[in-house]
Amino acid sequence: MAGTKQGGKAAAATNKAKYGADFYAKIGAAGGKKGKTGGFFANRELARVAGAKGGRISRRTKTAA
């Protein structure tokens, strides 16, 4: 079952049973705390502008109407 959706769900269930329901939240938080470069959070205005640009870009293809 390794590498399948079913296997992934089984692994997630096992991890939650062994380490608690918040297992994935804990490892995500740990990864976020390890970062030292600041990222977008260091410049909130830059993050806002970049997010707005990304939100305007359509992933749908243009079709002739």
C-alpha positions as CSV (number, residue, x, y, z in Angstrom):
1,M,0.0,0.0,0.0
2,A,3.0,2.3,0.2
3,G,2.7,5.3,-2.1
4,T,-1.1,5.1,-2.6
5,K,-3.9,7.4,-1.3
6,Q,-5.1,4.5,0.9
7,G,-1.6,4.0,2.3
8,G,-1.3,7.7,3.0
9,K,-4.5,7.7,4.9
10,A,-3.4,4.7,6.9
11,A,-0.1,6.3,7.8
12,A,-1.8,9.5,8.8
13,A,-4.2,7.6,11.1
14,T,-1.2,5.7,12.6
15,N,0.7,8.9,13.2
16,K,-2.3,10.6,14.9
17,A,-3.0,7.5,17.1
18,K,0.7,7.3,18.2
19,Y,1.5,11.0,18.6
20,G,-1.9,12.8,19.1
21,A,-4.5,14.4,16.8
22,D,-2.4,17.5,16.4
23,F,0.7,15.7,15.1
24,Y,0.7,17.5,11.7
25,A,0.1,20.9,13.3
26,K,3.1,20.2,15.6
27,I,5.6,19.3,12.9
28,G,4.4,22.2,10.7
29,A,4.9,24.6,13.6
30,A,8.3,23.2,14.3
31,G,9.3,23.8,10.7
32,G,8.1,27.3,10.8
33,K,10.0,28.1,13.9
34,K,13.3,26.8,12.5
35,G,13.3,29.4,9.7
36,K,15.7,32.3,10.3
37,T,15.4,34.3,7.0
38,G,12.1,36.1,7.8
39,G,10.5,35.5,4.4
40,F,7.5,37.6,3.5
41,F,6.6,38.2,7.1
42,A,9.6,40.5,7.4
43,N,8.0,42.9,4.9
44,R,4.2,42.8,5.2
45,E,3.5,45.3,2.5
46,L,5.6,43.4,-0.1
47,A,3.6,40.2,0.9
48,R,0.3,42.1,0.4
49,V,1.4,43.4,-3.1
50,A,2.7,40.0,-4.2
51,G,-0.5,38.3,-3.0
52,A,-2.7,40.7,-4.9
53,K,-0.7,40.1,-8.1
54,G,-1.0,36.4,-7.7
55,G,-4.7,36.7,-7.1
56,R,-5.2,38.6,-10.3
57,I,-3.5,35.9,-12.5
58,S,-6.1,33.6,-14.0
59,R,-5.1,29.9,-14.5
60,R,-7.9,29.4,-17.0
61,T,-7.0,29.5,-20.6
62,K,-8.4,32.3,-22.8
63,T,-11.1,31.1,-25.2
64,A,-12.5,33.0,-28.1
65,A,-16.1,33.9,-27.3
